[in-house]
Amino acid sequence: MLIAASAVSVFPVLFIVFLSLRGRDGWQEPTRFVGFDLSNYRHILGQTKFLTWFGNSLVVALGATVIGVLISASAGYAVSRMRFPGHRPLMWTFLVVQMFPMAVLIVPLYNILGQLELLDSYGGLILTYCSVSVPFCAWMLKGYFDSIPTEIDEAGRVDGLTPFGTFWRLIMPLARPGLAVTGFYSFITAWGEVAFASQFMSSEEHYTLAVGLQTFVGQQKAEWGADDGGGRAHHRPGRRDLLPRPAAPGGGADRGRHQGLTALTSARRRRCHLHTPRTKNRPYDEPMGST
């Protein structure tokens, strides 16, 4: 059963690779196993702006991943550890904004980016993707931060760390598995998105790969061979086997760090207690029977 499910999953990918190697017109006779060449790949690499589109997608996806994960981690940690006015409505807001379809957001985001003069720019598209991925990632990281013992935060404060220092130096290393999962989600969301990129990017030099591949299929022609060749590079980063496997929050590394910080804090407290001078002429310093 597992082999059959794997075959069903792999067949579309292999079929696209097969068609991309059949030449410009090979898709018209997909059952023939002759006429293999690399003309489609030579065409997209030499006669189109495929490499430019690929670089644009890489810049936008990486930018949205880094900025989105930092914002999500900060929001998730604040909601997990702090209690402030609007704490619960903030989390409900994160959840409610996920209910709106993407098409509803195109017009208001277009107006906002137009007022900020960020249309047809990497920065505007990165901010757009962050607005989509941050609420979901904040929810995920909030649940992960809840599983990290609060004693680690207390140990950091005893050692003199600021709240941000505790978050950055103690909590973030422990949350690496959660950060990896949210980073992967943010990257894939930005890499394969088409609706926002096609509306907000007007110049061909700023097209992302998903938008650029659409130019191969128009009203008057359809270059399916070139589209199949470029589609392999576009869908490669979305493979599920690249998804990092998160470790359990209570794993050995977390327990070891927690126990180490707790032992260090206890030792410092005992040392401070032993070396603290006692004030003279206190009642408990006077010998018994003295008047």
N, C-alpha and C positions, 0 to 999 in steps of 0.2 A: 504493500500500500504506500509506504514511504517512497519507494522507487518510482511508482506511478505519479505521485504528487510532484516529485522532483522533476520528472520528465515533462509534465504539463507546465511547470514553472519555467523550465529552461528552453522549451521549444520556441516560444516567440522570439527570444533573444537570438538563438541560433539561426532562426529563419531570417531575421533582419540582417545578420552578418552574411548569410548566404546570398541574399538579394543584393547587398552592397558590393559583392564581388562578381556580380553577373554583368557588369557594364551598365551603360546609360539606359538601355532598353531591356535589360534582363528581367525586370519586374513583369513584363508583358507575358513571359513564358516561365513562370516560377518553377515548373516541374522538370525543366531540362537541366542536366548536370554538365553542361559544356559552356565554353566561352567565358572562363574566369579571367578577370584582369583587375587592375587597380585604377581604372580610369575614373571611377567616381571619387576616389580619394585624391587623385591628382587634380581633379576639377575643383573640389572644395578647398584644397590647400593652396592651389595656384591661381585660381580665377575668382575666388570669392574672398570676403573678409572674415573667413572662419576663425583664424587665429585672433583677430581683433575682438570678435564676439566672445570667444573663449576667455580671453584675458579680462574683458569687461565683466563677464559672469563671475570669474574668480575674484575680482576686486570687490564686487558688490556682495557676493556671498560671504567672503571672509570678513568684510567690514560689518555686515549685519550680524554675523556670528559673534564677533568680539564685543561689539557694543551691546547687542541684545543680551548676551550672557552676563555681562557686568551689571546691566540695569536689573535684569531678572534676579541675579544673586543678591543684590542690595535690597531689592523690594522683598524678596522671599525671606531674607534674614531679619529684616525689620519687622515684618509681620509675625514671624515665628518667635522672636525674642522680646519684642517691645509691645507695650500696651499704650495706645495713644488715641485721642478722639478720632473717630472714623475708621478704627481698625477693622471692624467687621464689614462695614459698607465698602471698604476698599477691596477686600477679597471678593465680595459679591459683584463689584464692578468688573474685576478681572474675569469673573465667570460669565457675566451677562454679555460683555463685548464679544465673546466668542460665538454668540448666537446670531450675529448679523452676517449675512452672506457677503462675500467679497465684492460683488457687483454694487452693493449699496454704498460701499465706502469709496468707490472710484471718484464720484463727482465731488464730495466734500474734500477728499485728500487732494484732488486736482486743484481746487480753489485755494486750499491752504498753501500748497507748494508754489502756485502761481504768485500769491502775495509775498511769499518769502523768496521768490526768484530762484527756486530750486528745481524747476522743470528742466528736463533733458540734462540732468546732472547725476553723478554717482551718489552725492550726498542726499539728494531728495529721495532716490530709490532706496537707499540704505535705511533712512528714517521711516519710510513706508513699510518696509519689511519688518523693522523693529516693532512698529505699532501692531503688527499681526502676531509676531512670535512672542513678544515679552509677556503678555497676560498668561498664556499657557505655560511658558517656562517658569514664571514666578510661582504659579500654583504647584508645579512639580518640585521646585527647589524648596518651597515652604514646607512641603511634606518631608523632604529629605532633611532639612535643618531640624525639624521636630524630632527626628530620630537620633540626633547627636546630643549627648548629655549636656545639660546646662552647667554641670560642674566644671567643664572645660572653660566656659566663659568666666566663671567665678575665679578659677585658678589664674587666668590671664589678668583679671583685674587686680588680684592680690600681688602679682608680679609687676604691676605698674603699667600694664598696657592700656591704651585708650580703647574706647569701644570699636573704633575703626581698626586699630591694631589687633584686637582680639579677633575681629572678623577676618582680616586679611592674613594674619600669620598663623592662626590656630584653626579657625572654622573652614576657610577655603581649602587648605590642603586635605582636610578630612572629607570634604564634599566633592573631591575630584570625580568619582564615578557619576554623581548627579550632574556635575558640570559637563562631563563628556556627553551624556545623553542629551541634555538640553542644547549643547553646542551642535551635535549632529542634527537634531531636529531643526534648529535655526538655519544651518547650512543648507539642508535639503529643501527647506521651505523657500529660501531665497534662490537657490540654484534652478529649480524647476518651475518657478512662477512665470506666468505669461501675461495675465490680464493687466496688472499694474505696469509692467515693463513696456508692454505694447502701447499703452496710453500715455505714459509719462516720458518715454524716450522717443524723440522725433527724428533725430539724425542717425544715419546708418552707422556712423563711427561710434555711437554710444549704445547700439543695440546689444542686448545680452544674447547668449547663445540660443535660448529658447525662442526669442523673437526673430533672430537672424535665420533660423532654420525654417521659419514660416515663409520666407521669401522664395524658397524653392518650390512652393506650391501656390500657384495663383489662379486667377480666373481663366487665363488663356493657356496655361501650360502647367505641367506637374513633373518635376524632376525627382521621381521617387527614389531612384538610385542614389543620387546625391543626398537626399534627405535621410535615407537609411544609413549611409556612411557617416554623416554628421550626428545622427541620432545615437550611434553607439558611444561616441565621446560624451554626448550630453547626458546619457543615462548611466554612464559608468560610475560616477560618485554616489549614485543612489542605491547601490547594491546593499542588500541587507546584511551580507556577511562582513561589511565594514563597520557595522554598528558595534560600539564597544560594549562589553559585558560589564555592567556595574556590579561592584562588590557589595556585599551586605553592609549596612551602616555599622553593625555591631561586630564587624570582623576583627581578626587578630590585630591588624594595624591600628584600628580605632581603640581597641581595648588597651593595647600597649601604650599608645600616646596618652590615653586617659589616666591609666595607672601611673605613668611616669610623672605627669603634671600633678596628680594628687599627692604622690609621694614627695615631690619637690616642694610643694606648697606646705605640706605637713612638717617637713624637715626645717623649712625656713621659719615657720611659726614656733617650733620648739627651740630653735637657736635664738630667736629674738626673745623668747620667754626666759631662757637661761641666762642671757647676757644683760637683761634689763636690771639696772641697779635698783635695790629696794630702798625706799625712803627711811631714813633713821627716825627714831623716837615715835614709831608707829606703835599702836597698842600691842600688835602681835610680835613686835621685836623686843618688848620688855620681858625680862625674866619673870617666871612665875613667882608669885608671892611679893613682888615689889610694890611699893606704894607710890 
